[in-house]
Amino acid sequence: MTMRAQVTKGIARTVQKALKRWTSGGTSFPGKLAKTLDPEILKTLAKDYRVVIITGTNGKTVTTGLTVNILRQRYAHVLTNDTGSNMEQGIISTFLQAESDKKEDKIAVLEVDEASVRHVTRYIQPEVILTTNLFRDQMDRFGEIYTTFDYILEGADQVPDTLLMMNGDAPIFSSRAYQHKVSYFGFRNEDKTKDLMAHYNTDGVLCPNCQHILHYHAITYSNLGDYFCPNCSFKRPELSYEVERVDELTTESASFTIEGHTYTIPVAGVYNIYNALAAYSLAKYFGLSQEEIQEGLGQAKRIFGRQEKLTLADKDVRINLIKNPVGFNQIVSLLALDSEDFSLVILLNDRSADGEDISWIWDGLFEDLVHISQLRAVTIGGLRRLDLFTRVKVAGYPKEAIHVVENYPETLEAIKNMPTQKVYVLATYTAMLGIRRELSDQGLVKERMKS
Protein backbone atom coordinates (compact mmCIF):
# COMPACT_ATOMS: atom_id res chain seq x y z
CA MET A 1 0.00 0.00 0.00
CA THR A 2 1.41 3.39 -0.97
CA MET A 3 1.93 6.14 1.59
CA ARG A 4 -0.88 8.12 -0.07
CA ALA A 5 -3.26 5.18 0.26
CA GLN A 6 -2.28 4.61 3.90
CA VAL A 7 -2.88 8.24 4.82
CA THR A 8 -6.18 8.28 2.88
CA LYS A 9 -7.38 5.12 4.57
CA GLY A 10 -6.47 6.45 8.01
CA ILE A 11 -8.24 9.77 7.54
CA ALA A 12 -11.34 8.28 5.93
CA ARG A 13 -11.69 5.54 8.58
CA THR A 14 -11.37 8.13 11.37
CA VAL A 15 -14.14 10.21 9.77
CA GLN A 16 -16.22 7.07 9.27
CA LYS A 17 -15.96 6.07 12.95
CA ALA A 18 -16.82 9.60 14.08
CA LEU A 19 -19.89 9.73 11.82
CA LYS A 20 -21.10 6.34 13.08
CA ARG A 21 -20.64 7.39 16.68
CA TRP A 22 -22.25 10.79 16.45
CA THR A 23 -24.75 10.53 13.60
CA SER A 24 -25.45 6.80 12.97
CA GLY A 25 -24.40 7.55 9.40
CA GLY A 26 -21.14 7.22 7.53
CA THR A 27 -22.27 5.03 4.66
CA SER A 28 -21.13 7.19 1.75
CA PHE A 29 -19.30 10.38 2.82
CA PRO A 30 -16.09 8.61 3.98
CA GLY A 31 -15.92 6.93 0.58
CA LYS A 32 -16.38 10.24 -1.19
CA LEU A 33 -13.64 11.78 0.95
CA ALA A 34 -11.28 8.86 0.29
CA LYS A 35 -11.91 9.07 -3.45
CA THR A 36 -11.03 12.77 -3.39
CA LEU A 37 -7.78 12.15 -1.49
CA ASP A 38 -6.77 9.12 -3.60
CA PRO A 39 -8.73 8.50 -6.83
CA GLU A 40 -7.49 4.88 -6.96
CA ILE A 41 -8.16 4.00 -3.32
CA LEU A 42 -10.78 1.40 -4.27
CA LYS A 43 -8.18 -0.66 -6.16
CA THR A 44 -5.99 -0.68 -3.07
CA LEU A 45 -8.76 -1.52 -0.60
CA ALA A 46 -10.20 -4.37 -2.70
CA LYS A 47 -6.86 -5.91 -3.64
CA ASP A 48 -7.05 -9.09 -1.49
CA TYR A 49 -10.75 -9.84 -2.06
CA ARG A 50 -12.60 -12.22 -4.31
CA VAL A 51 -15.37 -9.90 -5.48
CA VAL A 52 -18.92 -10.53 -6.63
CA ILE A 53 -21.00 -7.67 -8.02
CA ILE A 54 -24.80 -7.97 -7.89
CA THR A 55 -26.74 -5.50 -9.99
CA GLY A 56 -30.09 -5.16 -11.78
CA THR A 57 -33.31 -3.23 -11.38
CA ASN A 58 -35.16 -5.22 -8.73
CA GLY A 59 -33.91 -7.65 -6.11
CA LYS A 60 -30.31 -6.48 -5.64
CA THR A 61 -30.58 -6.02 -1.89
CA VAL A 62 -32.38 -9.29 -1.14
CA THR A 63 -30.12 -11.28 -3.49
CA THR A 64 -27.04 -9.77 -1.86
CA GLY A 65 -28.33 -10.55 1.63
CA LEU A 66 -29.21 -14.14 0.76
CA THR A 67 -25.84 -14.68 -0.95
CA VAL A 68 -23.91 -13.34 2.03
CA ASN A 69 -25.92 -15.50 4.42
CA ILE A 70 -25.11 -18.64 2.42
CA LEU A 71 -21.42 -17.89 1.89
CA ARG A 72 -20.93 -17.23 5.61
CA GLN A 73 -21.74 -20.88 6.22
CA ARG A 74 -18.24 -21.60 4.91
CA TYR A 75 -16.23 -18.38 4.71
CA ALA A 76 -15.25 -16.40 7.80
CA HIS A 77 -14.76 -13.06 6.05
CA VAL A 78 -17.60 -12.03 3.75
CA LEU A 79 -17.77 -8.26 3.34
CA THR A 80 -20.91 -6.56 2.03
CA ASN A 81 -22.56 -3.15 1.77
CA ASP A 82 -25.64 -4.10 3.77
CA THR A 83 -26.65 -0.45 4.26
CA GLY A 84 -27.70 -0.36 0.61
CA SER A 85 -25.21 2.39 -0.26
CA ASN A 86 -24.46 0.97 -3.69
CA MET A 87 -22.65 3.66 -5.70
CA GLU A 88 -18.88 4.01 -5.91
CA GLN A 89 -18.50 6.07 -2.74
CA GLY A 90 -20.62 3.57 -0.82
CA ILE A 91 -18.50 0.68 -2.09
CA ILE A 92 -15.33 2.46 -0.93
CA SER A 93 -16.91 3.06 2.48
CA THR A 94 -17.71 -0.64 2.70
CA PHE A 95 -14.07 -1.61 2.23
CA LEU A 96 -12.96 1.09 4.67
CA GLN A 97 -14.93 -0.54 7.47
CA ALA A 98 -13.44 -4.01 6.89
CA GLU A 99 -11.88 -5.24 10.12
CA SER A 100 -9.78 -8.16 8.90
CA ASP A 101 -6.33 -7.50 7.41
CA LYS A 102 -5.50 -11.20 7.16
CA LYS A 103 -4.50 -12.67 3.80
CA GLU A 104 -6.83 -15.65 4.10
CA ASP A 105 -9.71 -16.13 1.67
CA LYS A 106 -11.81 -12.98 1.83
CA ILE A 107 -14.92 -12.39 -0.23
CA ALA A 108 -16.79 -9.17 -0.97
CA VAL A 109 -20.39 -9.46 -2.16
CA LEU A 110 -21.35 -6.01 -3.37
CA GLU A 111 -24.72 -4.62 -4.38
CA VAL A 112 -23.91 -2.12 -7.12
CA ASP A 113 -26.19 0.40 -8.79
CA GLU A 114 -26.66 -0.38 -12.47
CA ALA A 115 -25.09 2.87 -13.68
CA SER A 116 -22.21 2.53 -11.19
CA VAL A 117 -20.92 -0.87 -12.34
CA ARG A 118 -18.73 0.86 -14.95
CA HIS A 119 -17.17 3.08 -12.27
CA VAL A 120 -16.48 0.20 -9.87
CA THR A 121 -14.92 -2.13 -12.44
CA ARG A 122 -12.36 0.52 -13.34
CA TYR A 123 -10.67 -0.44 -10.07
CA ILE A 124 -11.99 -3.89 -9.17
CA GLN A 125 -11.75 -7.15 -11.12
CA PRO A 126 -14.83 -9.10 -9.95
CA GLU A 127 -14.99 -12.85 -10.42
CA VAL A 128 -18.70 -12.60 -11.17
CA ILE A 129 -21.14 -9.90 -12.20
CA LEU A 130 -24.66 -11.15 -11.54
CA THR A 131 -27.61 -9.27 -13.02
CA THR A 132 -31.02 -10.04 -11.52
CA ASN A 133 -33.30 -8.40 -14.12
CA LEU A 134 -33.86 -5.16 -16.02
CA PHE A 135 -37.19 -3.37 -15.86
CA ARG A 136 -38.21 0.20 -16.62
CA ASP A 137 -37.15 2.19 -13.57
CA GLN A 138 -36.18 5.80 -12.74
CA MET A 139 -36.79 6.92 -16.32
CA ASP A 140 -35.31 10.35 -15.58
CA ARG A 141 -32.00 8.72 -14.68
CA PHE A 142 -31.72 5.49 -16.64
CA GLY A 143 -33.97 5.94 -19.66
CA GLU A 144 -35.15 2.71 -21.26
CA ILE A 145 -33.92 -0.74 -20.22
CA TYR A 146 -31.51 -0.98 -23.17
CA THR A 147 -29.67 2.12 -21.95
CA THR A 148 -29.40 0.59 -18.48
CA PHE A 149 -28.04 -2.62 -19.98
CA ASP A 150 -25.44 -0.62 -21.91
CA TYR A 151 -24.25 0.87 -18.60
CA ILE A 152 -23.78 -2.60 -17.13
CA LEU A 153 -22.04 -3.92 -20.24
CA GLU A 154 -19.71 -0.92 -20.27
CA GLY A 155 -18.60 -2.02 -16.82
CA ALA A 156 -18.36 -5.66 -17.86
CA ASP A 157 -16.26 -4.82 -20.93
CA GLN A 158 -13.56 -3.43 -18.63
CA VAL A 159 -13.17 -6.89 -17.03
CA PRO A 160 -13.36 -9.45 -19.88
CA ASP A 161 -12.26 -12.35 -17.65
CA THR A 162 -15.27 -11.91 -15.37
CA LEU A 163 -18.11 -14.46 -15.47
CA LEU A 164 -21.47 -12.90 -16.36
CA MET A 165 -24.27 -14.63 -14.47
CA MET A 166 -27.69 -13.48 -15.69
CA ASN A 167 -31.38 -14.16 -15.50
CA GLY A 168 -31.98 -16.38 -18.53
CA ASP A 169 -35.73 -15.75 -18.37
CA ALA A 170 -35.20 -12.09 -19.35
CA PRO A 171 -34.93 -11.74 -23.15
CA ILE A 172 -32.62 -8.74 -22.96
CA PHE A 173 -29.78 -10.81 -21.49
CA SER A 174 -29.49 -13.12 -24.47
CA SER A 175 -29.86 -10.30 -26.99
CA ARG A 176 -26.11 -9.64 -27.27
CA ALA A 177 -22.94 -11.55 -28.13
CA TYR A 178 -20.47 -11.58 -25.23
CA GLN A 179 -16.70 -11.86 -24.98
CA HIS A 180 -17.17 -13.26 -21.48
CA LYS A 181 -18.13 -16.63 -20.13
CA VAL A 182 -21.88 -16.53 -19.41
CA SER A 183 -24.19 -18.65 -17.30
CA TYR A 184 -27.95 -18.30 -16.96
CA PHE A 185 -30.49 -19.08 -14.25
CA GLY A 186 -34.29 -19.30 -14.52
CA PHE A 187 -37.44 -21.35 -14.08
CA ARG A 188 -37.59 -24.78 -15.69
CA ASN A 189 -40.31 -25.37 -18.25
CA GLU A 190 -40.63 -28.65 -20.11
CA ASP A 191 -43.97 -27.99 -21.82
CA LYS A 192 -43.16 -26.43 -25.19
CA THR A 193 -46.72 -26.78 -26.54
CA LYS A 194 -48.11 -23.53 -25.12
CA ASP A 195 -47.98 -20.34 -27.13
CA LEU A 196 -48.51 -17.33 -24.83
CA MET A 197 -48.01 -13.60 -25.13
CA ALA A 198 -47.09 -11.15 -22.40
CA HIS A 199 -49.52 -8.45 -21.25
CA TYR A 200 -49.82 -5.68 -23.85
CA ASN A 201 -48.20 -3.16 -21.47
CA THR A 202 -45.02 -5.22 -20.99
CA ASP A 203 -41.59 -3.84 -21.91
CA GLY A 204 -38.73 -5.76 -23.46
CA VAL A 205 -40.67 -8.26 -25.58
CA LEU A 206 -39.31 -7.48 -29.04
CA CYS A 207 -37.05 -10.02 -30.70
CA PRO A 208 -33.53 -8.50 -30.97
CA ASN A 209 -33.00 -10.26 -34.30
CA CYS A 210 -36.12 -9.46 -36.29
CA GLN A 211 -38.15 -7.08 -34.06
CA HIS A 212 -41.22 -9.34 -33.96
CA ILE A 213 -43.09 -9.65 -30.67
CA LEU A 214 -41.82 -12.56 -28.60
CA HIS A 215 -44.07 -15.43 -27.56
CA TYR A 216 -43.75 -17.67 -24.50
CA HIS A 217 -44.11 -21.32 -23.63
CA ALA A 218 -44.41 -20.19 -19.99
CA ILE A 219 -44.49 -16.80 -18.22
CA THR A 220 -43.49 -16.27 -14.60
CA TYR A 221 -44.24 -12.53 -14.48
CA SER A 222 -43.80 -9.43 -16.64
CA ASN A 223 -41.46 -10.33 -19.53
CA LEU A 224 -39.77 -13.22 -17.69
CA GLY A 225 -40.24 -16.79 -18.83
CA ASP A 226 -39.52 -19.39 -21.50
CA TYR A 227 -39.60 -17.08 -24.51
CA PHE A 228 -39.16 -17.67 -28.23
CA CYS A 229 -39.58 -15.76 -31.47
CA PRO A 230 -42.19 -17.25 -33.82
CA ASN A 231 -40.46 -15.56 -36.76
CA CYS A 232 -36.80 -16.56 -36.29
CA SER A 233 -34.54 -18.78 -34.18
CA PHE A 234 -34.23 -16.51 -31.13
CA LYS A 235 -35.23 -18.29 -27.92
CA ARG A 236 -34.35 -18.66 -24.26
CA PRO A 237 -30.80 -19.99 -23.74
CA GLU A 238 -29.91 -23.16 -21.87
CA LEU A 239 -30.09 -22.66 -18.12
CA SER A 240 -27.27 -23.65 -15.78
CA TYR A 241 -29.38 -23.27 -12.63
CA GLU A 242 -33.13 -23.87 -12.53
CA VAL A 243 -36.07 -23.67 -10.17
CA GLU A 244 -37.71 -26.98 -10.92
CA ARG A 245 -40.93 -26.39 -9.05
CA VAL A 246 -42.69 -23.78 -6.90
CA ASP A 247 -44.07 -25.73 -3.94
CA GLU A 248 -45.88 -23.08 -1.90
CA LEU A 249 -46.48 -19.33 -1.96
CA THR A 250 -47.91 -17.51 1.04
CA THR A 251 -47.75 -13.90 2.23
CA GLU A 252 -45.02 -14.95 4.68
CA SER A 253 -42.71 -17.23 2.74
CA ALA A 254 -41.96 -19.14 -0.44
CA SER A 255 -40.96 -22.77 -0.90
CA PHE A 256 -39.42 -24.16 -4.08
CA THR A 257 -37.30 -27.01 -5.41
CA ILE A 258 -33.86 -26.79 -7.07
CA GLU A 259 -31.94 -29.90 -8.11
CA GLY A 260 -34.26 -32.10 -6.09
CA HIS A 261 -33.82 -30.10 -2.85
CA THR A 262 -36.66 -28.07 -1.34
CA TYR A 263 -35.86 -24.65 0.10
CA THR A 264 -37.95 -22.17 2.07
CA ILE A 265 -37.20 -18.45 2.42
CA PRO A 266 -38.87 -16.05 4.89
CA VAL A 267 -39.87 -13.61 2.15
CA ALA A 268 -42.77 -14.13 -0.20
CA GLY A 269 -43.42 -13.83 -3.91
CA VAL A 270 -42.16 -15.38 -7.13
CA TYR A 271 -39.78 -12.42 -7.49
CA ASN A 272 -38.03 -13.48 -4.29
CA ILE A 273 -37.70 -17.04 -5.59
CA TYR A 274 -35.71 -15.51 -8.46
CA ASN A 275 -33.55 -13.72 -5.87
CA ALA A 276 -32.99 -16.98 -4.00
CA LEU A 277 -32.13 -18.76 -7.26
CA ALA A 278 -29.56 -16.05 -8.05
CA ALA A 279 -28.01 -16.51 -4.59
CA TYR A 280 -28.07 -20.29 -5.10
CA SER A 281 -26.26 -19.88 -8.43
CA LEU A 282 -23.50 -17.85 -6.78
CA ALA A 283 -23.22 -20.36 -3.95
CA LYS A 284 -22.76 -23.21 -6.43
CA TYR A 285 -20.08 -21.17 -8.22
CA PHE A 286 -18.21 -20.92 -4.91
CA GLY A 287 -18.58 -24.67 -4.37
CA LEU A 288 -20.97 -24.70 -1.42
CA SER A 289 -22.92 -27.86 -0.68
CA GLN A 290 -26.70 -28.26 -0.75
CA GLU A 291 -26.60 -28.50 3.06
CA GLU A 292 -24.73 -25.20 3.39
CA ILE A 293 -27.12 -23.51 0.98
CA GLN A 294 -30.10 -24.92 2.87
CA GLU A 295 -28.68 -23.67 6.17
CA GLY A 296 -27.92 -20.24 4.76
CA LEU A 297 -31.35 -19.73 3.22
CA GLY A 298 -33.04 -21.08 6.34
CA GLN A 299 -31.27 -18.51 8.54
CA ALA A 300 -32.12 -15.59 6.27
CA LYS A 301 -33.85 -12.60 7.81
CA ARG A 302 -36.08 -9.96 6.34
CA ILE A 303 -34.25 -6.84 5.21
CA PHE A 304 -35.29 -3.25 5.93
CA GLY A 305 -38.25 -2.37 3.75
CA ARG A 306 -38.41 -5.72 1.97
CA GLN A 307 -41.45 -7.29 3.63
CA GLU A 308 -40.06 -6.07 6.96
CA LYS A 309 -42.36 -6.88 9.88
CA LEU A 310 -42.87 -4.75 12.99
CA THR A 311 -45.53 -4.03 15.59
CA LEU A 312 -46.99 -0.55 16.01
CA ALA A 313 -49.52 -0.29 18.85
CA ASP A 314 -51.53 -3.47 18.23
CA LYS A 315 -50.97 -3.42 14.47
CA ASP A 316 -49.05 -6.03 12.51
CA VAL A 317 -47.21 -3.80 10.01
CA ARG A 318 -45.40 -4.97 6.85
CA ILE A 319 -43.20 -2.51 4.95
CA ASN A 320 -42.54 -2.99 1.23
CA LEU A 321 -40.41 -0.91 -1.11
CA ILE A 322 -42.07 0.21 -4.36
CA LYS A 323 -40.22 1.93 -7.19
CA ASN A 324 -41.48 0.76 -10.57
CA PRO A 325 -44.56 -0.89 -12.09
CA VAL A 326 -43.18 -4.43 -12.25
CA GLY A 327 -42.18 -4.46 -8.58
CA PHE A 328 -45.45 -2.82 -7.59
CA ASN A 329 -47.47 -5.38 -9.53
CA GLN A 330 -45.64 -8.24 -7.83
CA ILE A 331 -46.58 -6.83 -4.45
CA VAL A 332 -50.20 -6.58 -5.62
CA SER A 333 -50.04 -10.29 -6.48
CA LEU A 334 -48.65 -10.97 -3.03
CA LEU A 335 -51.39 -9.02 -1.24
CA ALA A 336 -54.01 -10.91 -3.24
CA LEU A 337 -52.83 -14.08 -1.48
CA ASP A 338 -53.72 -12.73 1.96
CA SER A 339 -56.83 -14.32 3.45
CA GLU A 340 -57.02 -11.76 6.27
CA ASP A 341 -58.52 -8.29 6.12
CA PHE A 342 -55.86 -5.61 5.83
CA SER A 343 -55.39 -1.86 5.51
CA LEU A 344 -53.02 -0.13 3.16
CA VAL A 345 -50.68 2.87 3.35
CA ILE A 346 -49.00 4.06 0.14
CA LEU A 347 -46.28 6.74 0.26
CA LEU A 348 -44.96 8.27 -2.96
CA ASN A 349 -41.92 10.56 -3.09
CA ASP A 350 -40.07 11.89 -6.14
CA ARG A 351 -36.64 12.70 -4.82
CA SER A 352 -33.63 11.65 -6.90
CA ALA A 353 -33.23 8.35 -5.03
CA ASP A 354 -36.88 7.50 -5.77
CA GLY A 355 -36.86 8.58 -9.39
CA GLU A 356 -38.25 11.99 -10.21
CA ASP A 357 -40.51 10.63 -12.95
CA ILE A 358 -43.57 9.16 -11.22
CA SER A 359 -45.48 8.38 -14.41
CA TRP A 360 -44.88 4.70 -13.60
CA ILE A 361 -47.86 4.73 -11.23
CA TRP A 362 -50.16 4.75 -14.27
CA ASP A 363 -48.65 1.46 -15.42
CA GLY A 364 -49.03 -0.14 -12.00
CA LEU A 365 -52.04 -2.41 -11.46
CA PHE A 366 -53.82 -0.15 -8.96
CA GLU A 367 -57.13 -1.41 -10.34
CA ASP A 368 -56.28 -4.94 -9.20
CA LEU A 369 -55.05 -3.62 -5.85
CA VAL A 370 -58.11 -1.60 -4.84
CA HIS A 371 -60.46 -4.44 -5.79
CA ILE A 372 -58.85 -7.02 -3.52
CA SER A 373 -61.76 -8.08 -1.34
CA GLN A 374 -59.71 -8.11 1.89
CA LEU A 375 -58.73 -4.42 1.55
CA ARG A 376 -60.56 -2.37 4.20
CA ALA A 377 -58.91 1.07 4.25
CA VAL A 378 -56.48 3.18 2.19
CA THR A 379 -54.21 5.98 3.39
CA ILE A 380 -51.88 7.84 1.05
CA GLY A 381 -49.04 10.27 1.64
CA GLY A 382 -45.64 11.44 0.45
CA LEU A 383 -44.50 14.41 -1.59
CA ARG A 384 -46.63 13.35 -4.55
CA ARG A 385 -49.73 12.40 -2.56
CA LEU A 386 -52.03 14.44 -4.82
CA ASP A 387 -50.92 12.48 -7.89
CA LEU A 388 -51.32 9.29 -5.90
CA PHE A 389 -54.80 10.37 -4.79
CA THR A 390 -55.80 10.80 -8.43
CA ARG A 391 -54.37 7.41 -9.38
CA VAL A 392 -56.16 5.57 -6.59
CA LYS A 393 -59.41 7.38 -7.36
CA VAL A 394 -59.16 6.56 -11.08
CA ALA A 395 -58.50 2.92 -10.14
CA GLY A 396 -61.98 2.83 -8.62
CA TYR A 397 -61.50 3.42 -4.90
CA PRO A 398 -64.10 5.88 -3.52
CA LYS A 399 -62.39 9.26 -3.19
CA GLU A 400 -64.24 10.06 0.04
CA ALA A 401 -62.73 6.92 1.59
CA ILE A 402 -59.13 7.83 0.76
CA HIS A 403 -57.35 9.21 3.83
CA VAL A 404 -54.52 11.63 3.05
CA VAL A 405 -51.61 12.28 5.44
CA GLU A 406 -49.07 15.08 5.08
CA ASN A 407 -46.09 13.87 7.14
CA TYR A 408 -44.60 10.84 8.86
CA PRO A 409 -46.03 11.46 12.36
CA GLU A 410 -49.50 11.61 10.78
CA THR A 411 -48.70 8.40 8.93
CA LEU A 412 -47.91 6.54 12.16
CA GLU A 413 -51.09 7.86 13.78
CA ALA A 414 -53.09 6.72 10.77
CA ILE A 415 -51.60 3.23 11.09
CA LYS A 416 -52.52 3.07 14.78
CA ASN A 417 -56.11 3.95 13.89
CA MET A 418 -56.53 1.52 11.01
CA PRO A 419 -59.65 -0.70 11.23
CA THR A 420 -57.64 -3.91 10.74
CA GLN A 421 -54.85 -5.51 12.71
CA LYS A 422 -52.73 -6.10 9.61
CA VAL A 423 -51.38 -3.06 7.77
CA TYR A 424 -49.26 -3.04 4.63
CA VAL A 425 -47.06 0.00 3.95
CA LEU A 426 -45.91 0.47 0.34
CA ALA A 427 -43.30 3.22 0.10
CA THR A 428 -40.77 4.59 -2.35
CA TYR A 429 -37.18 4.63 -1.17
CA THR A 430 -36.91 8.01 0.58
CA ALA A 431 -40.40 7.59 2.01
CA MET A 432 -39.29 4.27 3.44
CA LEU A 433 -36.31 6.00 5.01
CA GLY A 434 -38.60 8.70 6.38
CA ILE A 435 -41.07 6.32 7.99
CA ARG A 436 -38.19 4.35 9.46
CA ARG A 437 -36.65 7.55 10.87
CA GLU A 438 -39.93 8.51 12.49
CA LEU A 439 -40.27 5.05 14.03
CA SER A 440 -36.76 5.42 15.44
CA ASP A 441 -37.39 8.93 16.76
CA GLN A 442 -40.47 7.67 18.59
CA GLY A 443 -38.48 4.77 20.07
CA LEU A 444 -40.51 2.16 18.21
CA VAL A 445 -37.52 0.53 16.49
CA LYS A 446 -33.92 0.29 17.69
CA GLU A 447 -32.22 1.98 14.78
CA ARG A 448 -32.86 4.10 11.78
CA MET A 449 -32.55 2.71 8.31
CA LYS A 450 -29.31 4.22 7.03
CA SER A 451 -29.22 6.22 3.82
Summary of the structure (lengths in Angstrom):
residues: 451
radius of gyration: 22.0
end to end distance: 30.1
largest distance: 66.3
contacts: 1564
relative contact order: 0.10
helix: 36%
strand: 23%
